[in-house]
Amino acid sequence: MRRFAIVVVTMFAVLFLCASPSALAHGHGAGAILCKCQVEKLGLDEAQVKKLDKLRAKIMKRVMPVMKIVKKRKAEMLKLWQAKKPRRKAIVGKYIQISKLKRKLYMAKIDAKLGLLKILNKDQKQKLFEKMAAKHEEKDKPCCSECAKKKAAEEKTEPPAKTEPPAETESPAKTE
């Protein structure tokens, strides 16, 4: 039973790590770059939009190769789980690889947000912070109908997350 609990906890961790990295590209998630509707709501002028486009291109150039590797590692992780006898050491190793890659994506999100703040004026920053606070309370609710459609399309292509709780409440300790 303890081993089952470890497997379930590890699966939840993997599902958490493997959240859609494409959210960064579109503008959803902490630190992501603004989508078109957000740009309009903040009232960016032409010069700011050009700077934002340059920032977006720079960040996407940096994250796209990492996102491709994450996708590949996720597929490898799935194969490890599907083995007749899943090996804990191999699964943990793959989890660590994905975690390191996800860290790079999070650092890019931070850099994107910091770059965005350099572009915005004081009033625009205030609007952005208000939107961030509201979004945090709404738990990643899309900002507009266009964004909602894209998010729905992403969710259709990703396998649904399993939400079964662990059978035991023991802490997941190493059993090998």
Long-range contacts (C-beta under 8 A, 24 or more apart in sequence): 1-167, 1-168, 2-168, 2-170, 2-173, 2-175, 3-175, 4-166, 4-167, 4-168, 5-166, 5-167, 5-168, 5-170, 5-172, 6-88, 6-172, 6-173, 6-175, 7-86, 8-164, 8-165, 8-166, 8-167, 9-166, 9-172, 10-91, 10-92, 10-95, 10-172, 11-81, 11-162, 13-95, 14-77, 14-95, 14-98, 15-161, 15-162, 17-95, 17-98, 17-99, 17-102, 18-70, 18-74, 18-77, 18-98, 20-154, 20-158, 21-63, 21-66, 21-67, 21-70, 21-71, 21-102, 21-105, 22-67, 22-154, 23-154, 24-59, 24-63, 24-67, 24-105, 24-108, 24-109, 24-112, 25-60, 25-63, 25-67, 26-147, 26-150, 27-143, 27-147, 28-140, 28-142, 28-143, 28-147, 28-151, 29-109, 29-140, 30-106, 30-109, 30-113, 31-106, 31-109, 31-110, 31-112, 31-113, 32-109, 32-112, 32-113, 33-59, 33-112, 33-116, 34-116, 35-143, 35-144, 35-146, 35-147, 36-146, 37-143, 37-144, 37-146, 37-147, 38-131, 38-143, 41-127, 41-131, 41-143, 42-120, 42-124, 42-127, 42-128, 43-124, 44-119, 44-120, 44-124, 48-119, 48-120, 51-119, 52-116, 52-119, 55-112, 55-115, 55-116, 55-119, 56-112, 58-115, 59-108, 59-111, 59-112, 59-115, 62-108, 63-104, 63-105, 63-108, 66-101, 66-104, 66-105, 66-108, 67-105, 69-101, 70-98, 70-101, 70-102, 70-105, 73-97, 73-98, 73-101, 74-98, 88-174, 88-175, 88-176, 89-176
